[in-house]
């Protein structure tokens, strides 16, 4: 799933000429407009999932604007409704705000004023719909954690796992750090008949030097000084189950030789034992590097590589499955909130921005850690570019102006003063953007100069 910004506007006004003119202006601003001459007609086109906002005249024959607002709140209390009023109806418009209307504009109005209100309302609507979609997706998803998703890459990976989970063939799992290689290994184990026995995960990179054979293969009493009782190695612990060798590329040459015998003969001889013990196990190996390249460079034994690589699975990095990020984040956020005994917080504009723009080099693991911080309110939100942070107090209009100015400043900083880039980023027509910049006293050239300093 992806985050799609809503662009819909349902315009309701019984004045045909005014309605047609305003609808045309809204379409020129890049919005998708449906216009209706009556509130009753508009109600038939709106539902809880409508990707947009409603703009309605306050005074209309039949069902008026406030009546329409009441009916719409029964359909979806989070649907923003903007009222258009005459100067004589300001008191009614204020009452509509108390009733739950998002905003009102008085005739005659500057189109830029309405456009700014709609931009904020559409952003709010987008966050509401995103949070709902995430909640639905988490509820409908398979139980696997980082195998959640609908991207073609993850769908193919799940299909292959389902196909080979019950087979006894060994599997090589390759993918970058944090992509979910152990989750793939556990899915292979849990999906087959070996799931009733142990899944033994071995971090090959963490095996202590000098004790690798003891850790992997075990030892008998008296095998060396201090060996007072039998020690069952990690390989033997996986008998009848699954042995998962993570970071297999980090094994020393001697450990690679020792492991080759286990794979070829399916037997293990503990240190100090008189004979080898036959094992029934499946071996899954994971590497964060391309083992074929490591073989070519002489860092990994080719015979071990070919023994492990009966079937190869590639776990894609998160940047190749960006459409899965919202669902994964929602899953991790819900998990983190449950662990803390709190309700999952709603998606905010700052979090939304990071989810769609960050490249996530740490992959699913980095995303999970970000969700952990978000659940506790510990996320880092970039501060506005101005020297002083905006005050939380003051009239709503003044607070919105301060927020809008900070958003424009941050965008100018990110894009080095490029008006075209900022216009595309904020989805604002250039004329509207220039008007806003002038109103807030922001000069794009100053940000271009700052980027070269």
N, C-alpha and C positions, 0 to 999 in steps of 0.2 A: 504494500500500500504506500501511497505517497501523500504528501500534504499539498492539496490543491487550493489556491486562494479563491474564495467565492467572488464572483463579479456580478451577481444578479441584483437587479433592482426592479421591484414591482411598484409601478407608479399608478396611483388611484386619484383621479380628479374628474369631476363632471364637466369642467370647462374644456371643450374639445380642442380649441385653438391653443390654449395654454398647455394642455397635456401633450399635444403633438410637438410643440416647440421644445418643451423641457425634455421630452423623450429623445429628441434628436440631439440636444446638447449632451445628454448623458451617454448616448451611443458614441458620439464623437470623442468623449473622454475615455472610451474603451470599456464601457459597462454594457452588460447584456440586459436589455430593458423589455419588460412586458407591461403594457399600459392598459388600464381598465377605466371605464366611465363610471363604475359603481363599485361600492364595497362588496356587495353580494357577488358580483362577477369575479372579483379578485380572490375571494375566499375559496372559490372552487379550484384555483390554481396553486394554492399554497398548502404545504404540509410541514411536518416536523423536520424533514430533511432538506428544506428549501435552502439552496446555497446562495443566499443573498439577504437583502434587507427590503423593507417596505417604506415607501414615501407616499403619504396620503394627505389630501386636503382635509382640514378640520371640519369645515362646513360643507355638507353635501346633502341632497335630498335622500330620503330613506335612511339607510344606516350611515351615520356620520363618522368622522374620523375617530372620535372617542369610542363609539360603539364598535367600530372595526378593531380598535386596539383591544377591547375587552374580548372579542371573539378570537382574535389571534393569540392572546395570552392563554386561552384554553387549548389552542392547538400546540403552541410552543412558547412558554414564558420567556425563553431566551432569544426570541426573534426580534431584532432591533426595528423599531418603528419611528420614523422621522415625520413630524407634523409640519405641514405648510399652513400658515395662518395669515389672516389679515391683521392690520394694526389694531383693529377693534376687538380682536379675539385673543389678545395676549394673556388675559386672565385665564381663559379656557385652556390655552396652550400650557400654561404653568400647571394647571390642575392635571392635564394629561401627563406631564412629567412626573407628578406625584403618583399618578396611576401606573407609571411604568414605561412611558414613552422614552425613547433614547435621546431625542433632541427635537427642537423646533426651529424653523426659520420663518421670518415674517416677510410678507410681500410688501413692496417689491424687494427682492433680495439679490445680492451679488452671487452669481453662480459659483464663484470660488468658495464662498462660505458654505454653500450646500455641498460642494464637492469634497471639502475638507471633512465635513461631518460624516459623509458617506464613507470616506476612506477609513476613518476610525471605526465606524459601525461595521464595515466589512471585515476589518481586521479582528474585531471582537467576535463576529459571527464565525470567522474561520477557526478561531481557537475553540469555540464551543463545539463546532462540528468535528474538529480534529479529536478533541477529548472523547466525544461520543464514539467516533469510529475506532479509536484505540481501545476503548472499553469493550466494544463489541468484538473486535478482533482477538483480544486476549481471551475472552470467554469462549470463542469458537475454535481457538487454535489447538493443535496437537500438544500433548503434554511435554514434548522435548523442549529444552530451554533454547539454546542458541541455534537449534535447527528450525526454529520458528521462521516463517517467511513465505512469501509468494513469488519471489524472484525466480526466473528460469533456472539460475545456477543452483539455488537451494532446493528447488522442486526436483531437479535431476538428481542431485545428491541423495535426497530422501528416497527416491525411486530405486537407486542402485543399492542403498542400504537395505531396503525392504527385500530386494532380490537376492542378496548374498548373505543376509544376517544368519540364516540357518546352515550355511555351508561351512565346511571345515577348512577352507582355503585361507592361507595367511594373507594379510592385507597391509599395504604400505600407504599411510595417510600423510600427505604433504600439504603444507599451508603455512602462512606467516604466523608469527607470534600473536597469540590472543584470538585467533580466528575460530577456535572451537574444535581442535583436533581430538581432544580427549572426549568431548561430547559425542563426536562421531564414533569413536571407539566404544563408548558405553552403549550407544544406540545399536551397534552391531552385536554387542554382547547381549543386551536386553531383548533383542529381537529374535534370538535363536534359542535352541534347546539348552545351551550352556548357561542360560540365565539363572538356573537353580544352583549353580556353583559359583565360585569366587571370580571376581574381576580384580586382578592384581596389577596395579599401576606402578611402574618403575621409572623414576626420573633418572635416566642414565647420566645426565650431567651432574647429578648430586651424589653419585656413588663415591664413597671415600677412596682415595688412592691407597693401594695396598690391601684393601679389603673387598675388592670387587668380586672375586671368586667366592669368598665366604658369604657375602650378601646375596649373590645370585644363586649359588649352588648349595650353600649350607656347609656344615662340618660335622664330624663325628667327635665324640669325647676323646681327648688325648691327641687330636690332630695337631695341635700346637700348644704352646704354653698358655695356660688359662682357659683352654677348651674343656670345661668340666662336664658338659652335657651336650646332647645332640642339638644341633641348630638346623632348622628346616629353612632352606633358602627360598628366595622370592619365586624362583622358577618352579620349584616343587609345590609351593603353596597354590599355584594356579592349576594344579592337576585337575583334569576334567572341566576346567573352566577356561578363562581367557587371560593370557599374559600380554599386558600392554607396555611396550617399550617406548617411552616418550623421550624425545631428543636423542634418538638412537645415533645420530651423526656424531655425538660427543663421546662415544665409546672409544677407549684406547685400542691400539692395534692388538694387544694381547687379549683384551676382553672380546674383541670381534672374533678372534680365532676360537675362543672358548664357546662363544655363543653359537658359532656356526655348527658345532657338533650337536648342540641341543636342537637346533632347527632341522638338521639333516636326519638325525637318529631318533629324535623325540625321546631323549633320555638324558639324565643328569647324574653326575658322579660327585657327591659332596667331598669336600677336602677331608682326607683321611679314610674314606670309604674303600672297601675292597672291590666293589662292583658298582656298575651303573644301575640306576633305577629307571624303568620305563615309565614314560609319562603320556597322558592323553591331554593335549592342550592345543588351543588355537593361539597363534601369535599375531598381534597387531602392533605395528611399529609406526611411529610418527616422527617426522623430521620437519624442521622449519627452513631447511635449505634443500635445494634440488640435489638429491643423492646421486643422480647420474653425473652431475657436474663434479661432485666430490669424488666419485670414482675416477673420472677422467683426470682429476688433479692428484690422484694418488692418496687421498685422505680417507678413503673408505674402500674396503675390500669389495671387489667386483662379485666374487662368489657369494658373499653374504647379501649383497644388494639384490642379486637375482633370486636368491632363496626367499627373501622377504617380499619381493615385488611380484607376487603371484597375481594380485589385483591391486591396482593403484587408484586411490581416491584423492582428489584435490579439493581442499576446503577453500573457497574463495575469500579474499579479504573483504572487509565490509564496504570498501569503496566500490566494489563490483556488484554490490547488492544493496544500493542505497535505498531502494524502495522498501526494504525490510527494516530500516532503522527505526521508524516510528513504532512499529509493533514490538520490536525487541526492547526499545526503551520503555514502553508501557509495561511490558512483562517484568523487566528488572525493577522498575519503579514500584510496581505492586508488591513484588517480592521483598524489596527493601522496607517498604512501609509496614508490611505484615510482620517482618522481623522486629521492627521497632514498636509495634502495637499502635500504629497511627494510621489515619486515612491517607491514601495516596494523594498528593497535591495535584491540582489541575495544571495542565500545560500552560506556561506563560509565554509571552512574546519573546523574552530573552532566551528561554530554553528552546523554543521553536526555532529561533534564528540559528542557534548553535547546531541543532540536529540536522538542519538542511544544508549548512555551509561548511561544517568542519569535516576534514578528511578522515578522521579516526585512524591514525597510524597504528594505534594499539588494538584496533579491531574490536571485537565483541567484548573483550575484557575491559578495554578502556570505556566503552559505552556503559557497561555494567557498573563500573566504579563511578561514572558520572551520575548514573541514576541513584546510586547510594547517597551521593552528596546532595542531589536534588531532593530526595525524600526528606532529608534533614534540614533543608534550606541553606546548605553550605556552598551552593554554586557560586562561581565567580562571574558577576555581571560587570561588563566594562563600564567605567564611570564616564559621565559626560565630559566633553572636551573642555568645557568652561572651567575656570579656576574654582568657582564656588559651586557646590552641589545645590540643586534646586530645593527650596524649602517644601516641606510636606503640607504646610498650611496655606491658607489663602483661598480666594474664590476659585470655583471650578474652572472658569475660562482662563484665569491666569495660570493655574497649574497645568492645564492642557497646553497652553502656549509654551511654558517652560519645557514640558516633555517633548513637544514637537521640535523646538529648537535643538534640544540635545540629540534627538534622532537625526536631524539634518546635519549637525556638526559631526556626529560619528560617521555618517555616510560619506561626508566630504573628506574626512580623514582617511577612511578605508580606500576611497577611490582617487586620492591625491587631487581633489578639486575638480575632477571630470564631471561636468554637468550631465553629459550623456549617460555615463555610468551610473550616477546617482539617480537620474530619472528612471533608468531601467530597473535599478535595485529597489527603489521605493514605489515603482509603478505609478509614477506621477507624470502627466503631460508636462512638457518643458515649460510652457507658459505658466502653468500652476506652480511648478517648482521655482521659477524665477520670481514669481509674486511672493512666495513664501520666504525665499532667501532675502528679498528686499525688505519684507516686513520685519524679519528678525535681524537685519543688519549683517548678514553673512555674505562675504565676498569669496567666490570660488578661487579667484587668483591668489588670495592669501594662503589657501591650503595647498595650492600648487607650489608656491614659493617655499612653504614650510617643508614640503616633501623633498625639495632639492637642497635644503640647508644642511 
